[in-house]
Structures are given as structure tokens and as C-alpha cells.
């Protein structure tokens, strides 16, 4: 079981923690994310939900508060390994300009990779999300926004993070594809993965989330 805990975290996007007086401040935010559970972040537009997700992934600085993974301060951890354990999936994830196959394989070329590219699993997930395997040879830059969103989700799932941080994962999808995504996320939680979800869709939050934290 993995536990990510933020205690009174004040995030200062785009600014080093050494100069918080010059930064916009978001928070304080306290939350707890665990394996096999989904925590949703809600709040009005501009409240900083995406920024908080990025801070949890170690991609934005924080000026105050405490962020710990299994009681270890995040700032003391090896960040490439941490960002693989606590993986942030942007609403507009970048896949590069090579083929979809190469985009899916790329995370397994890094030193932080823990195993080979799981080809069979990638194919199964693509099919589950109503994407034909013929798409693998297509240039990633030719994908529609909805196709790109689903391929990026497949790439995140095959990395098998302990916690997956999702920023509007179905914003460009129709109801059928949205349902397929939600089923895969539920399957991932049953297999042990934890989720932190930002979604404008209250029905999606109600379907997936075990708890909701509201940002002012």
C-alpha cells in the first residue's frame, strides 16, 4: 500500500521555493492519496487544481507545508523514480512526432524503467479504449485530440505507477469512450493503483472517487 500525504501545502507555481513572495500562492491544501482509492480534487476554474496535481508529482515547487510518500519527504527522494511512482497525466499530453508505437515505448527507454515494454498489455488497453491496433504505425502528431488523450492514458497505465494523477482525462471524449476510460481506471484501482482525479464532470467524480477535496 502506497500513501501520499500533503499537509498544509502551499504551492507557488513557476517560482522557486526560495522566493515565494514573488509567486502566486495556492493553498494551503491537505490531502491523502492511497493505493486502490480515488481522490478527486474539485473547485472553480482557476482555483489551482492542475497546479496542485503538478506539485504532487514534484513538477511545481511549494513554499510551505509537507509532502510525503510513505512518510518520506518527497524532496529527499530520487525524483525520476518518484515521478514514475507518482505519475502526472496532463490533459494535453505530448506524444512527440514519431509513431504511436514509439510514443508508447519511450518511457521504457529511460534509466528509471523497471522492465521491458509490455506489448501485449498495451495492445489490450488500446483495444479496450476502442483504438485500432493499426494506429500504432501512425504518426502521433496526426492523432485527433481524443485519440491522443486515450493513447496517453494507455502509456501511463502500462508504466504501472503506484499513483496516477489525472487532469481531465476524458475532456475530449464522447460518452462511449468516457465509459471505457472509467472502466479501465476502475480496473487499475482493483489491481492496486491509486488515483488523484481532476474532472469537471460531477458524474465522473461520483463514479470514481472515494473522497473529494475542494479547493477554494
N, CA, C and O of each residue as an XYZ file, in Angstrom:
864
protein
N       0.842     -1.201      0.000
C       0.000      0.000      0.000
C       0.877      1.252      0.000
O       1.824      1.360      0.779
N       0.550      2.187     -0.878
C       1.291      3.438     -1.007
C       0.426      4.570     -0.459
O      -0.789      4.596     -0.653
N       1.079      5.499      0.229
C       0.353      6.615      0.834
C       1.099      7.913      0.525
O       2.248      8.087      0.931
N       0.442      8.816     -0.190
C       0.970     10.151     -0.462
C       0.158     11.136      0.372
O      -1.066     11.197      0.262
N       0.861     11.912      1.212
C       0.177     12.823      2.122
C       0.715     14.234      1.958
O       1.920     14.470      2.036
N      -0.197     15.167      1.729
C       0.135     16.585      1.705
C      -0.489     17.237      2.928
O      -1.683     17.080      3.183
N       0.328     17.974      3.688
C      -0.148     18.618      4.902
C       0.083     20.125      4.786
O       1.221     20.594      4.819
N      -1.015     20.874      4.652
C      -0.970     22.335      4.575
C       0.011     22.819      3.504
O       0.818     23.719      3.735
N      -0.083     22.202      2.342
C       0.826     22.514      1.243
C       0.407     23.834      0.590
O      -0.752     24.011      0.214
N       1.348     24.741      0.463
C       1.136     25.994     -0.266
C       2.012     25.944     -1.510
O       3.239     25.898     -1.416
N       1.377     25.952     -2.672
C       2.082     25.777     -3.935
C       2.348     27.148     -4.549
O       1.497     28.037     -4.524
N       3.548     27.297     -5.098
C       3.962     28.558     -5.721
C       4.359     28.278     -7.165
O       5.548     28.156     -7.459
N       3.386     28.173     -8.078
C       3.689     27.741     -9.448
C       4.654     28.673    -10.159
O       4.504     29.895    -10.154
N       5.665     28.039    -10.779
C       6.590     28.785    -11.608
C       7.642     29.558    -10.869
O       8.440     30.263    -11.487
N       7.666     29.444     -9.535
C       8.650     30.177     -8.749
C       9.430     29.210     -7.869
O       8.857     28.235     -7.382
N      10.716     29.451     -7.651
C      11.468     28.628     -6.713
C      10.964     28.829     -5.296
O      10.503     29.911     -4.932
N      11.058     27.773     -4.502
C      10.584     27.863     -3.124
C      11.338     28.926     -2.339
O      10.831     29.417     -1.330
N      12.552     29.296     -2.785
C      13.351     30.300     -2.087
C      12.812     31.712     -2.271
O      13.207     32.622     -1.542
N      11.910     31.910     -3.241
C      11.381     33.248     -3.491
C       9.856     33.243     -3.524
O       9.268     33.701     -4.504
N       9.199     32.736     -2.476
C       7.738     32.592     -2.506
C       7.002     33.910     -2.521
O       5.846     33.955     -2.941
N       7.642     35.010     -2.069
C       6.948     36.290     -2.006
C       6.588     36.818     -3.391
O       5.694     37.654     -3.528
N       7.296     36.322     -4.434
C       7.040     36.796     -5.793
C       6.027     35.939     -6.536
O       5.702     36.226     -7.688
N       5.532     34.908     -5.903
C       4.720     33.914     -6.604
C       3.249     33.996     -6.219
O       2.895     34.462     -5.136
N       2.410     33.536     -7.125
C       1.015     33.259     -6.784
C       1.002     32.097     -5.806
O       1.781     31.155     -5.950
N       0.137     32.156     -4.828
C       0.097     31.118     -3.794
C      -1.226     30.373     -3.870
O      -2.291     30.988     -3.911
N      -1.156     29.056     -3.888
C      -2.342     28.201     -3.923
C      -2.315     27.337     -2.670
O      -1.325     26.657     -2.399
N      -3.388     27.365     -1.919
C      -3.443     26.572     -0.708
C      -3.690     27.440      0.513
O      -4.033     28.615      0.384
N      -3.517     26.870      1.695
C      -2.940     25.549      1.973
C      -3.888     24.407      1.621
O      -5.107     24.516      1.753
N      -3.280     23.299      1.165
C      -4.018     22.107      0.768
C      -3.532     20.923      1.592
O      -2.331     20.672      1.691
N      -4.469     20.208      2.176
C      -4.150     18.966      2.881
C      -4.960     17.842      2.259
O      -6.168     17.971      2.063
N      -4.294     16.747      1.954
C      -4.987     15.621      1.342
C      -4.182     14.343      1.561
O      -3.016     14.367      1.955
N      -4.851     13.235      1.291
C      -4.222     11.929      1.448
C      -4.664     11.034      0.301
O      -5.861     10.823      0.103
N      -3.702     10.501     -0.461
C      -3.993      9.617     -1.594
C      -3.365      8.260     -1.317
O      -2.223      8.177     -0.866
N      -4.116      7.192     -1.591
C      -3.665      5.841     -1.252
C      -3.920      4.868     -2.396
O      -4.710      5.129     -3.303
N      -3.233      3.752     -2.323
C      -3.475      2.651     -3.258
C      -4.936      2.230     -3.208
O      -5.578      2.269     -2.158
N      -5.449      1.823     -4.377
C      -6.783      1.240     -4.524
C      -7.923      2.217     -4.264
O      -9.077      1.805     -4.145
N      -7.609      3.511     -4.173
C      -8.639      4.509     -3.920
C      -8.478      5.671     -4.897
O      -7.409      5.887     -5.468
N      -9.567      6.407     -5.070
C      -9.548      7.583     -5.939
C      -9.917      8.810     -5.125
O     -10.976      8.867     -4.498
N      -9.035      9.777     -5.146
C      -9.277     11.076     -4.518
C      -9.536     12.087     -5.619
O      -8.727     12.221     -6.537
N     -10.648     12.797     -5.543
C     -10.972     13.820     -6.537
C     -10.667     15.196     -5.971
O     -10.892     15.457     -4.790
N     -10.148     16.082     -6.832
C      -9.973     17.484     -6.492
C     -11.040     18.277     -7.230
O     -11.203     18.130     -8.441
N     -11.759     19.111     -6.508
C     -12.781     19.946     -7.138
C     -12.540     21.401     -6.754
O     -11.809     21.700     -5.810
N     -13.167     22.291     -7.505
C     -13.029     23.714     -7.246
C     -13.330     24.490     -8.498
O     -13.338     23.927     -9.592
N     -13.580     25.777     -8.358
C     -13.899     26.597     -9.536
C     -12.713     26.714    -10.468
O     -11.573     26.454    -10.085
N     -12.999     27.112    -11.705
C     -11.944     27.343    -12.677
C     -10.968     28.379    -12.143
O     -11.371     29.425    -11.634
N      -9.662     28.073    -12.267
C      -8.653     28.990    -11.772
C      -8.260     28.788    -10.332
O      -7.421     29.521     -9.810
N      -8.858     27.794     -9.671
C      -8.552     27.572     -8.249
C      -7.218     26.864     -8.039
O      -6.715     26.809     -6.918
N      -6.640     26.318     -9.121
C      -5.315     25.723     -8.999
C      -5.287     24.211     -8.947
O      -4.316     23.631     -8.460
N      -6.326     23.562     -9.437
C      -6.384     22.093     -9.361
C      -5.230     21.452    -10.131
O      -4.569     20.544     -9.627
N      -4.993     21.930    -11.356
C      -3.890     21.381    -12.159
C      -2.552     21.637    -11.475
O      -1.688     20.760    -11.449
N      -2.382     22.820    -10.930
C      -1.129     23.159    -10.257
C      -0.889     22.260     -9.055
O       0.241     21.835     -8.814
N      -1.936     21.969     -8.303
C      -1.794     21.065     -7.156
C      -1.400     19.668     -7.636
O      -0.532     19.030     -7.040
N      -2.029     19.193     -8.701
C      -1.633     17.895     -9.256
C      -0.156     17.887     -9.609
O       0.557     16.936     -9.289
N       0.305     18.943    -10.267
C       1.705     19.021    -10.675
C       2.634     19.078     -9.466
O       3.729     18.515     -9.495
N       2.208     19.746     -8.418
C       3.019     19.780     -7.201
C       3.110     18.396     -6.570
O       4.176     17.997     -6.103
N       2.012     17.672     -6.554
C       2.029     16.304     -6.006
C       2.989     15.421     -6.784
O       3.583     14.500     -6.225
N       3.143     15.702     -8.089
C       4.055     14.924     -8.934
C       5.491     15.442     -8.876
O       6.369     14.905     -9.550
N       5.736     16.482     -8.077
C       7.079     17.035     -7.995
C       7.448     17.916     -9.164
O       8.630     18.115     -9.444
N       6.443     18.452     -9.857
C       6.685     19.273    -11.046
C       6.493     20.764    -10.793
O       6.818     21.583    -11.652
N       5.965     21.124     -9.619
C       5.815     22.521     -9.220
C       6.359     22.666     -7.807
O       6.227     21.743     -7.003
N       6.972     23.811     -7.485
C       7.522     23.998     -6.146
C       6.437     24.317     -5.126
O       5.356     24.782     -5.486
N       6.723     24.072     -3.879
C       5.843     24.510     -2.809
C       6.668     25.289     -1.795
O       7.832     24.981     -1.537
N       6.029     26.308     -1.227
C       6.732     27.221     -0.329
C       6.545     26.845      1.131
O       7.395     27.137      1.972
N       5.430     26.198      1.426
C       5.122     25.830      2.805
C       4.477     24.450      2.812
O       3.991     23.964      1.791
N       4.486     23.840      3.974
C       3.819     22.568      4.152
C       4.731     21.382      3.924
O       5.942     21.520      3.755
N       4.119     20.220      3.925
C       4.868     18.966      3.913
C       4.232     18.009      2.902
O       3.011     17.858      2.869
N       5.059     17.370      2.083
C       4.599     16.375      1.124
C       5.432     15.123      1.328
O       6.656     15.159      1.208
N       4.772     14.014      1.637
C       5.477     12.778      1.966
C       4.886     11.590      1.211
O       3.671     11.487      1.036
N       5.759     10.709      0.774
C       5.360      9.430      0.203
C       5.800      8.341      1.172
O       6.991      8.154      1.419
N       4.829      7.635      1.710
C       5.113      6.612      2.725
C       6.009      7.167      3.828
O       6.983      6.540      4.245
N       5.648      8.366      4.286
C       6.312      9.064      5.401
C       7.707      9.567      5.076
O       8.392     10.069      5.967
N       8.147      9.452      3.843
C       9.439     10.016      3.448
C       9.215     11.359      2.753
O       8.383     11.445      1.849
N       9.937     12.411      3.154
C       9.786     13.702      2.480
C      10.089     13.583      0.987
O      11.135     13.063      0.598
N       9.182     14.061      0.168
C       9.331     13.910     -1.285
C      10.602     14.583     -1.773
O      11.250     14.077     -2.689
N      10.971     15.712     -1.185
C      12.155     16.430     -1.652
C      13.443     15.644     -1.420
O      14.477     15.974     -2.000
N      13.395     14.610     -0.581
C      14.573     13.788     -0.311
C      14.659     12.560     -1.217
O      15.636     11.814     -1.159
N      13.645     12.349     -2.048
C      13.591     11.144     -2.878
C      14.272     11.382     -4.227
O      14.472     12.523     -4.642
N      14.625     10.287     -4.903
C      15.126     10.352     -6.274
C      13.967     10.740     -7.183
O      13.018      9.971     -7.338
N      14.034     11.936     -7.790
C      12.869     12.468     -8.492
C      12.475     11.687     -9.743
O      11.277     11.496     -9.953
N      13.407     11.215    -10.599
C      12.947     10.405    -11.739
C      12.168      9.162    -11.290
O      11.153      8.804    -11.888
N      12.649      8.527    -10.255
C      11.937      7.350     -9.751
C      10.601      7.750     -9.138
O       9.591      7.077     -9.347
N      10.595      8.854     -8.375
C       9.355      9.316     -7.758
C       8.302      9.649     -8.808
O       7.132      9.295     -8.662
N       8.731     10.340     -9.879
C       7.767     10.745    -10.899
C       7.249      9.574    -11.709
O       6.252      9.699    -12.421
N       7.914      8.444    -11.605
C       7.394      7.221    -12.219
C       6.412      6.538    -11.275
O       5.448      5.914    -11.718
N       6.658      6.658     -9.970
C       5.742      6.115     -8.974
C       4.472      6.941     -8.870
O       3.374      6.397     -8.755
N       4.627      8.260     -8.909
C       3.514      9.207     -8.799
C       3.476      9.961    -10.122
O       4.135     10.989    -10.283
N       2.702      9.442    -11.060
C       2.768      9.856    -12.459
C       1.652     10.835    -12.799
O       0.473     10.560    -12.577
N       2.046     11.973    -13.338
C       1.092     13.007    -13.735
C       0.738     12.858    -15.208
O       1.621     12.771    -16.062
N      -0.566     12.828    -15.502
C      -1.044     12.748    -16.878
C      -1.771     14.040    -17.212
O      -2.872     14.288    -16.719
N      -1.156     14.853    -18.045
C      -1.712     16.141    -18.434
C      -2.955     15.967    -19.302
O      -3.119     14.956    -19.985
N      -3.820     16.968    -19.261
C      -4.996     16.973    -20.138
C      -4.584     16.980    -21.601
O      -5.289     16.427    -22.446
N      -3.455     17.597    -21.907
C      -2.960     17.676    -23.279
C      -1.558     17.073    -23.332
O      -0.580     17.764    -23.619
N      -1.482     15.791    -23.054
C      -0.196     15.103    -23.005
C       0.486     15.131    -24.373
O      -0.165     14.998    -25.410
N       1.787     15.304    -24.355
C       2.576     15.350    -25.575
C       3.117     13.954    -25.892
O       3.712     13.303    -25.033
N       2.909     13.505    -27.119
C       3.358     12.178    -27.535
C       4.538     12.233    -28.496
O       5.066     11.191    -28.885
N       4.962     13.444    -28.885
C       6.051     13.566    -29.841
C       5.548     13.456    -31.268
O       4.344     13.474    -31.521
N       6.478     13.342    -32.188
C       6.130     13.338    -33.609
C       6.415     12.013    -34.293
O       6.212     11.890    -35.501
N       6.875     11.029    -33.556
C       7.114      9.720    -34.145
C       5.837      8.887    -34.078
O       4.758      9.431    -33.842
N       5.943      7.595    -34.280
C       4.745      6.764    -34.335
C       4.140      6.568    -32.947
O       4.799      6.784    -31.930
N       2.893      6.161    -32.928
C       2.227      5.837    -31.669
C       2.973      4.718    -30.944
O       3.131      4.762    -29.724
N       3.430      3.721    -31.694
C       4.206      2.630    -31.091
C       5.428      3.176    -30.353
O       5.702      2.776    -29.221
N       6.163      4.089    -30.994
C       7.362      4.656    -30.373
C       7.007      5.519    -29.170
O       7.742      5.549    -28.183
N       5.886      6.217    -29.253
C       5.441      7.026    -28.113
C       5.138      6.139    -26.903
O       5.466      6.494    -25.771
N       4.520      5.001    -27.144
C       4.203      4.075    -26.052
C       5.467      3.443    -25.464
O       5.536      3.174    -24.264
N       6.451      3.211    -26.308
C       7.675      2.546    -25.859
C       8.651      3.487    -25.153
O       9.524      3.037    -24.410
N       8.505      4.782    -25.382
C       9.511      5.728    -24.899
C       9.773      5.638    -23.394
O      10.944      5.645    -23.014
N       8.774      5.554    -22.509
C       9.080      5.501    -21.075
C       9.961      4.316    -20.685
O      10.594      4.343    -19.629
N      10.010      3.297    -21.503
C      10.774      2.095    -21.174
C      12.215      2.185    -21.670
O      12.993      1.242    -21.534
N      12.557      3.345    -22.253
C      13.940      3.583    -22.665
C      14.723      4.344    -21.605
O      15.932      4.523    -21.747
N      14.055      4.796    -20.543
C      14.704      5.598    -19.518
C      15.362      4.711    -18.470
O      14.984      3.554    -18.287
N      16.343      5.268    -17.793
C      17.064      4.521    -16.753
C      16.149      4.136    -15.602
O      16.403      3.146    -14.916
N      15.086      4.908    -15.380
C      14.168      4.619    -14.278
C      13.185      3.494    -14.601
O      12.426      3.078    -13.726
N      13.185      2.996    -15.837
C      12.274      1.914    -16.224
C      12.572      0.661    -15.415
O      13.729      0.331    -15.153
N      11.509     -0.027    -15.027
C      11.666     -1.220    -14.187
C      11.457     -2.519    -14.948
O      11.489     -3.592    -14.346
N      11.245     -2.449    -16.256
C      11.045     -3.654    -17.041
C      10.902     -3.321    -18.510
O      10.951     -2.150    -18.885
N      10.726     -4.337    -19.354
C      10.590     -4.108    -20.800
C       9.205     -3.588    -21.165
O       8.277     -3.643    -20.357
N       9.080     -3.095    -22.361
C       7.798     -2.616    -22.875
C       6.784     -3.758    -22.902
O       7.033     -4.780    -23.542
N       5.644     -3.607    -22.219
C       4.630     -4.668    -22.163
C       3.698     -4.614    -23.376
O       2.591     -4.080    -23.295
N       4.147     -5.158    -24.471
C       3.437     -5.033    -25.746
C       2.013     -5.569    -25.671
O       1.073     -4.909    -26.115
N       1.852     -6.760    -25.113
C       0.521     -7.369    -25.077
C      -0.447     -6.523    -24.250
O      -1.607     -6.356    -24.625
N       0.031     -5.995    -23.134
C      -0.833     -5.155    -22.303
C      -1.203     -3.874    -23.029
O      -2.350     -3.432    -22.959
N      -0.247     -3.272    -23.722
C      -0.536     -2.057    -24.483
C      -1.602     -2.310    -25.539
O      -2.508     -1.498    -25.726
N      -1.487     -3.434    -26.225
C      -2.474     -3.772    -27.251
C      -3.854     -3.994    -26.635
O      -4.865     -3.568    -27.193
N      -3.889     -4.654    -25.498
C      -5.179     -4.906    -24.835
C      -5.845     -3.589    -24.428
O      -7.050     -3.421    -24.614
N      -5.068     -2.659    -23.878
C      -5.628     -1.392    -23.424
C      -6.088     -0.524    -24.595
O      -7.128      0.129    -24.513
N      -5.321     -0.517    -25.677
C      -5.758      0.222    -26.863
C      -7.099     -0.300    -27.367
O      -7.998      0.476    -27.689
N      -7.220     -1.607    -27.430
C      -8.466     -2.216    -27.898
C      -9.622     -1.880    -26.953
O     -10.732     -1.592    -27.400
N      -9.357     -1.917    -25.646
C     -10.392     -1.607    -24.663
C     -10.875     -0.162    -24.794
O     -12.013      0.151    -24.443
N     -10.013      0.710    -25.294
C     -10.381      2.114    -25.469
C     -10.830      2.416    -26.896
O     -10.865      3.573    -27.315
N     -11.174      1.365    -27.635
C     -11.746      1.498    -28.977
C     -10.781      2.146    -29.958
O     -11.183      2.908    -30.838
N      -9.492      1.826    -29.790
C      -8.470      2.307    -30.713
C      -7.921      1.117    -31.494
O      -7.475      0.146    -30.883
N      -7.941      1.163    -32.836
C      -7.449      0.034    -33.628
C      -5.937     -0.096    -33.531
O      -5.226      0.902    -33.411
N      -5.446     -1.336    -33.583
C      -4.002     -1.553    -33.493
C      -3.269     -0.999    -34.716
O      -2.058     -0.783    -34.668
N      -3.981     -0.774    -35.787
C      -3.363     -0.147    -36.966
C      -2.878      1.263    -36.647
O      -2.056      1.821    -37.373
N      -3.386      1.834    -35.566
C      -2.974      3.176    -35.168
C      -1.505      3.211    -34.723
O      -0.882      4.273    -34.713
N      -0.961      2.058    -34.359
C       0.403      2.004    -33.832
C       1.441      2.538    -34.818
O       2.450      3.110    -34.406
N       1.202      2.356    -36.092
C       2.163      2.815    -37.100
C       1.916      4.254    -37.544
O       2.664      4.793    -38.360
N       0.865      4.873    -37.007
C       0.516      6.246    -37.369
C       1.397      7.234    -36.614
O       1.764      6.988    -35.465
N       1.733      8.339    -37.247
C       2.452      9.409    -36.557
C       1.575      9.974    -35.444
O       0.398     10.265    -35.659
N       2.148     10.125    -34.266
C       1.373     10.618    -33.121
C       0.810     12.012    -33.375
O      -0.238     12.360    -32.830
N       1.491     12.816    -34.195
C       1.013     14.177    -34.442
C      -0.225     14.206    -35.328
O      -0.867     15.248    -35.460
N      -0.566     13.079    -35.935
C      -1.759     13.025    -36.792
C      -2.996     12.568    -36.021
O      -4.085     12.503    -36.590
N      -2.847     12.257    -34.762
C      -3.984     11.802    -33.965
C      -4.939     12.955    -33.674
O      -4.522     14.109    -33.578
N      -6.209     12.635    -33.537
C      -7.163     13.617    -33.044
C      -6.893     13.855    -31.554
O      -6.141     13.109    -30.926
N      -7.508     14.889    -31.001
C      -7.314     15.191    -29.582
C      -7.787     14.023    -28.721
O      -7.128     13.652    -27.750
N      -8.935     13.447    -29.083
C      -9.461     12.321    -28.310
C      -8.590     11.082    -28.414
O      -8.398     10.374    -27.426
N      -8.061     10.813    -29.603
C      -7.146      9.677    -29.764
C      -5.873      9.892    -28.951
O      -5.373      8.976    -28.298
N      -5.356     11.128    -29.004
C      -4.139     11.435    -28.256
C      -4.368     11.253    -26.753
O      -3.501     10.748    -26.041
N      -5.522     11.663    -26.292
C      -5.838     11.541    -24.865
C      -5.863     10.069    -24.438
O      -5.365      9.719    -23.367
N      -6.439      9.222    -25.271
C      -6.525      7.793    -24.917
C      -5.180      7.097    -25.035
O      -4.858      6.244    -24.208
N      -4.381      7.442    -26.050
C      -3.050      6.840    -26.174
C      -2.186      7.248    -24.980
O      -1.439      6.430    -24.444
N      -2.287      8.503    -24.568
C      -1.517      8.962    -23.413
C      -1.926      8.208    -22.148
O      -1.082      7.900    -21.307
N      -3.206      7.916    -22.016
C      -3.662      7.141    -20.861
C      -3.099      5.731    -20.903
O      -2.662      5.209    -19.877
N      -3.103      5.103    -22.083
C      -2.512      3.767    -22.211
C      -1.051      3.803    -21.801
O      -0.592      2.935    -21.058
N      -0.316      4.799    -22.278
C       1.097      4.907    -21.929
C       1.277      5.031    -20.413
O       2.176      4.416    -19.840
N       0.434      5.814    -19.776
C       0.531      5.970    -18.318
C       0.220      4.664    -17.598
O       0.907      4.304    -16.642
N      -0.795      3.961    -18.044
C      -1.199      2.727    -17.365
C      -0.159      1.625    -17.502
O       0.040      0.854    -16.563
N       0.513      1.531    -18.654
C       1.482      0.452    -18.818
C       2.768      0.715    -18.035
O       3.538     -0.210    -17.773
N       3.002      1.977    -17.659
C       4.125      2.270    -16.764
C       3.859      1.701    -15.371
O       4.791      1.405    -14.624
N       2.572      1.550    -15.030
C       2.131      0.981    -13.752
C       2.635      1.784    -12.552
O       3.339      1.254    -11.693
N       2.269      3.063    -12.502
C       2.637      3.855    -11.325
C       1.864      3.391    -10.100
O       0.837      2.723    -10.215
N       2.365      3.750     -8.938
C       1.613      3.476     -7.715
C       0.410      4.405     -7.610
O      -0.673      4.000     -7.187
N       0.622      5.667     -8.008
C      -0.441      6.669     -8.011
C      -0.451      7.364     -9.362
O       0.592      7.794     -9.854
N      -1.626      7.472     -9.958
C      -1.781      8.147    -11.243
C      -2.587      9.417    -11.018
O      -3.706      9.369    -10.508
N      -2.006     10.566    -11.404
C      -2.626     11.869    -11.227
C      -3.218     12.299    -12.561
O      -2.481     12.549    -13.515
N      -4.521     12.386    -12.635
C      -5.243     12.560    -13.898
C      -5.877     13.937    -13.984
O      -6.677     14.318    -13.130
N      -5.512     14.681    -15.026
C      -6.065     16.013    -15.237
C      -7.048     15.977    -16.400
O      -6.646     15.968    -17.563
N      -8.332     15.955    -16.080
C      -9.408     15.929    -17.086
C      -9.159     14.839    -18.136
O      -9.005     15.155    -19.315
N      -9.118     13.568    -17.732
C      -8.704     12.511    -18.661
C      -9.688     12.205    -19.774
O      -9.329     11.519    -20.731
N     -10.930     12.696    -19.680
C     -11.924     12.390    -20.720
C     -12.534     13.653    -21.319
O     -13.624     13.599    -21.889
N     -11.852     14.779    -21.201
C     -12.438     16.054    -21.628
C     -12.755     16.105    -23.111
O     -13.648     16.844    -23.525
N     -12.025     15.318    -23.934
C     -12.225     15.364    -25.388
C     -12.951     14.125    -25.915
O     -12.971     13.885    -27.122
N     -13.546     13.339    -25.015
C     -14.110     12.056    -25.418
C     -15.628     12.058    -25.419
O     -16.267     12.798    -24.670
N     -16.199     11.207    -26.283
C     -17.639     11.035    -26.303
C     -18.052     10.103    -25.161
O     -17.189      9.493    -24.529
N     -19.354      9.979    -24.883
C     -19.790      9.173    -23.738
C     -19.313      7.717    -23.774
O     -18.973      7.154    -22.733
N     -19.285      7.102    -24.964
C     -18.856      5.706    -25.061
C     -17.386      5.552    -24.692
O     -17.024      4.644    -23.943
N     -16.548      6.427    -25.209
C     -15.123      6.363    -24.885
C     -14.876      6.729    -23.426
O     -13.997      6.160    -22.779
N     -15.652      7.678    -22.911
C     -15.536      8.050    -21.500
C     -15.834      6.860    -20.603
O     -15.134      6.620    -19.619
N     -16.872      6.123    -20.947
C     -17.221      4.940    -20.163
C     -16.092      3.919    -20.207
O     -15.785      3.299    -19.189
N     -15.478      3.735    -21.354
C     -14.366      2.781    -21.477
C     -13.183      3.203    -20.608
O     -12.545      2.364    -19.973
N     -12.895      4.501    -20.582
C     -11.810      5.010    -19.736
C     -12.120      4.746    -18.271
O     -11.260      4.278    -17.525
N     -13.331      5.040    -17.862
C     -13.703      4.840    -16.459
C     -13.616      3.378    -16.053
O     -13.232      3.066    -14.926
N     -13.966      2.486    -16.958
C     -13.861      1.053    -16.657
C     -12.405      0.636    -16.481
O     -12.090     -0.157    -15.594
N     -11.515      1.164    -17.320
C     -10.089      0.834    -17.177
C      -9.515      1.408    -15.890
O      -8.700      0.757    -15.236
N      -9.924      2.607    -15.519
C      -9.439      3.194    -14.275
C      -9.936      2.410    -13.064
O      -9.200      2.234    -12.093
N     -11.161      1.947    -13.116
C     -11.690      1.110    -12.038
C     -10.919     -0.199    -11.955
O     -10.611     -0.677    -10.863
N     -10.608     -0.774    -13.104
C      -9.804     -1.997    -13.154
C      -8.419     -1.764    -12.553
O      -7.904     -2.600    -11.811
N      -7.823     -0.615    -12.883
C      -6.490     -0.292    -12.357
C      -6.523     -0.159    -10.836
O      -5.600     -0.611    -10.158
N      -7.573      0.453    -10.296
C      -7.683      0.564     -8.840
C      -7.832     -0.803     -8.187
O      -7.248     -1.059     -7.134
N      -8.606     -1.672     -8.806
C      -8.763     -3.028     -8.250
C      -7.441     -3.777     -8.234
O      -7.222     -4.648     -7.392
N      -6.551     -3.431     -9.176
C      -5.230     -4.070     -9.241
C      -4.223     -3.412     -8.300
O      -3.085     -3.869     -8.199
N      -4.632     -2.334     -7.605
C      -3.768     -1.743     -6.603
C      -3.355     -0.306     -6.836
O      -2.761      0.311     -5.952
N      -3.653      0.244     -7.999
C      -3.245      1.621     -8.301
C      -4.142      2.613     -7.576
O      -5.341      2.379     -7.428
N      -3.563      3.720     -7.125
C      -4.340      4.819     -6.573
C      -4.475      5.925     -7.599
O      -3.625      6.074     -8.476
N      -5.549      6.705     -7.490
C      -5.802      7.793     -8.436
C      -6.037      9.101     -7.692
O      -6.623      9.127     -6.610
N      -5.564     10.188     -8.301
C      -5.988     11.528     -7.914
C      -6.553     12.149     -9.180
O      -5.858     12.240    -10.192
N      -7.802     12.574     -9.131
C      -8.554     12.945    -10.331
C      -9.010     14.391    -10.278
O      -9.594     14.841     -9.292
N      -8.734     15.111    -11.358
C      -9.377     16.401    -11.614
C     -10.321     16.204    -12.779
O      -9.899     15.794    -13.860
N     -11.594     16.491    -12.570
C     -12.589     16.338    -13.624
C     -13.690     17.370    -13.421
O     -14.163     17.585    -12.305
N     -14.091     18.006    -14.526
C     -15.195     18.961    -14.453
C     -16.537     18.252    -14.380
O     -17.562     18.887    -14.133
N     -16.541     16.939    -14.592
C     -17.768     16.151    -14.690
C     -18.146     15.607    -13.309
O     -17.478     14.701    -12.812
N     -19.196     16.133    -12.681
C     -19.567     15.642    -11.355
C     -19.995     14.175    -11.355
O     -19.818     13.475    -10.357
N     -20.555     13.711    -12.467
C     -20.942     12.301    -12.550
C     -19.704     11.410    -12.537
O     -19.697     10.359    -11.897
N     -18.663     11.830    -13.243
C     -17.419     11.060    -13.242
C     -16.788     11.030    -11.854
O     -16.311      9.986    -11.408
N     -16.785     12.173    -11.174
C     -16.238     12.196     -9.820
C     -17.037     11.276     -8.903
O     -16.463     10.561     -8.082
N     -18.354     11.293     -9.043
C     -19.189     10.435     -8.204
C     -18.961      8.963     -8.518
O     -19.027      8.120     -7.623
N     -18.692      8.645     -9.787
C     -18.479      7.256    -10.200
C     -17.152      6.715     -9.682
O     -17.086      5.578     -9.216
N     -16.100      7.518     -9.759
C     -14.760      7.017     -9.477
C     -14.251      7.316     -8.078
O     -13.522      6.511     -7.497
N     -14.628      8.464     -7.532
C     -13.950      8.956     -6.333
C     -14.513      8.346     -5.047
O     -15.721      8.172     -4.887
N     -13.592      8.030     -4.144
C     -13.963      7.618     -2.790
C     -14.041      8.822     -1.857
O     -14.696      8.774     -0.815
N     -13.364      9.898     -2.244
C     -13.298     11.111     -1.422
C     -13.041     12.300     -2.340
O     -12.405     12.163     -3.385
N     -13.539     13.466     -1.942
C     -13.314     14.687     -2.703
C     -12.746     15.767     -1.790
O     -13.239     15.991     -0.684
N     -11.706     16.426     -2.273
C     -11.133     17.594     -1.586
C     -11.443     18.808     -2.438
O     -11.138     18.829     -3.630
N     -12.053     19.827     -1.829
C     -12.430     21.038     -2.557
C     -11.400     22.131     -2.335
O     -10.994     22.403     -1.205
N     -10.981     22.761     -3.441
C     -10.079     23.898     -3.361
C     -10.914     25.179     -3.381
O     -11.914     25.258     -4.095
N     -10.508     26.175     -2.603
C     -11.297     27.423     -2.565
C     -11.196     28.188     -3.876
O     -11.795     29.254     -4.016
